[in-house]
Amino acid sequence: MADITLIEGLRQAMDEELGRDERVFIVGEDVGARGGVFRATMGLFEKYGAERVIDSPLAELSIVGVGIGAALYGMHPICEVQFADFIYPAFNQIVSEAAKMCYRSAGEWTVPLVIRAPYGGGIGGGLYHSQSVEAFFAHVPGLKVVIPSTPYDAKGLLKSAVRDPNPVVFLEPKKGYRLIRGEVPEGEELLVPLGSARVSREGRDLSLFAYGMMHHYALQAAEKVAPEGIQVEVIDLRTLLPVDEQTVLASVRKTGKALIVHEDTLTGGYGAEIAAILAEHAFTDLDGPVMRLAGPDVPAVPYSHPLQDWFMPDAERIAQAIRKLAAF
Amino acid sequence: MAVRQDLQVELSQETLLEMYWYMVLSRRLDERAWVLHRQGKVAFHISAIGHEAAQVGAVFALRRGQDWLVPYYRDLAMVLALGLTPLEFMFGLMGKQGDPSSGARQMPSHWSLRRANVVSHSSPVATQSCHASGIGLGIKMRGDEAVVLTTIGEGSTSQGEWYEAVNWAAVHRLPVIFMVENNTYAISVRKELQMAVAHVADKAAGLGLPGITVDGLDPLQVHAVMSEAVARARAGDGPTVVETVVHRMTPHSSDDDDRSYRPRQEVEAMKAQDPVAGFRDRLLMLGALNDQAEEQIQARAKHEVDQAVSLAAEAPYPGLEQGGFPVYVEDIRHG
């Protein structure tokens, strides 16, 4: 086992997949000699060349649109959108084209494509380098939406995403790129299946659902309240679409209480979907209201440090929400 | 930009007649689609009438079966020349099982024909252009010999997507031909309100690739220009914008009424320059066609259209369970 960062897990995944399958290539802004603005593709340009690690024109729409075309031709592109905040020009290509291609051609055409994008706040990125975009894409049948929260999952999920025959929106918690470290096996193939959540901490009193950076904080919050006698079960959702309903329901049937945390804004956020699943399928198992802790309903994360902190859920706020729900 | 009239490609009499056949077949199917709509038998039709010469001229410059087409909704003659059958067109028009484009999920004339390398496209315009560049990128990465033809209306070249696609192909010298079927109107809005350049092909200069304008009512001129662009693409010399100037002799679609935005004289003048009739007269003059052969061609087209309509009318609609899949590749049912 090696102790690596989350971003190193992503880099290893891409390195291995480029080495495994010549249909795989990377396209995006600054992914070449620069190795990506976050260094996710560091060394890959030197190893695989300019034909397979392509510095695109500065235009997100065509990073995805050209990727879709290449996928239609049988390639397996990994498209990097430099920040999730910049993905909107490509929204039409992702939603109208990639997501609908299989259905609209009755399965004649498919789009094996990964769109990687760093998302989330807490890094001084202001309104346009901090956004969480998962709810937009989790609403679109035909896409898969994946968010890792550990180096192990970052590597294993990205490798699975590259091998998946469908378009996958792969959102990376950029605050955790170097902050989150973890053990990853060496010298063996690491694949984590898409569509499965993970119980990352067992508990009997309350189910805490999170993903990405908030999952990291959720584990910290669970530790905080443990001495108070509150045993929190933490579930890392990992894949938002398709959601792992079984794992979600099984946990709440055990604990009877559910708290959902995300840094994306509250209204219409992904937590609403989990809440709806619980209301519909676990109504009689619930011993308290399904609660959501989310970013406030403002347009995006403000820049100034105190304002950013005001926006971002963290371990302390999650702990407070846990105490409130546990006391219900 | 230059309007080229000097290019010549020798075509056999057999090829000329095949080109004419697809123009006639497209026209007769198209006219029947309008009739079926007026009879309330189909919900929607969008027409290729006036575009046939440009489309057939272009397709005949391709290696059919090897090269790729990323079309738009007006390309009936083009997809017929690539192998879509009249019955398959009618399946799609009527929303019947057996439509090869989408299993009757999409509106009519949203083409896809995997067996002929015709790629599925959608309704938001210019979304297909980047796909053509991506296919071109794939061809280049694999070192294949194919080229990609993609088509679009002149109004849709206002979209940023089109510029991004052409720019990509130009930067990477991809084997793509961006064909613009310029019929002057984007539904009701004339070209003068879409662009400040005189010719759509002028836009190519700003993106660093050749742009050429050709009379889209003349299939042989289109064929010659397109053959040159295809040869450049295949040789690794990069993409070309080819603007074919055509007439939209009908309203935009069956939901449009063009009387409010263009004078009847204009439409009548277009009809006097009908590209199908024009090519017929030219073939008669060249001796490639005679009155008897023309009668046979028309009778065959009528027979094929009649047969397609009657078979499609009797065919079943898709079963309701077909609405539920395939959302993901895992859902695809084979056989």
Interface residues (C-beta under 8 A of the other chain):
Chain A: F25 E51 R52 S56 P57 A59 L61 S62 V64 G65 V66 G67 I68 G69 A70 A71 L72 Y73 G74 M75 P77 P89 N92 Q93 S96 E97 K100 M101 C102 Y103 R104 S105 A106 G107 E108 W109 T110 P112 P141 G142 K144 P165 N166
Chain B: W68 V70 P100 S101 S102 G103 R105 Q106 H110 S112 R114 V119 S120 S122 P124 T127 S129 C130 H131 A132 S133 G134 I135 G136 L137 G138 I139 M141 R142 G160 E161 E164 A165 N167 W168 V171 F325 P326 V327 Y328 V329 E330 D331 I332 R333
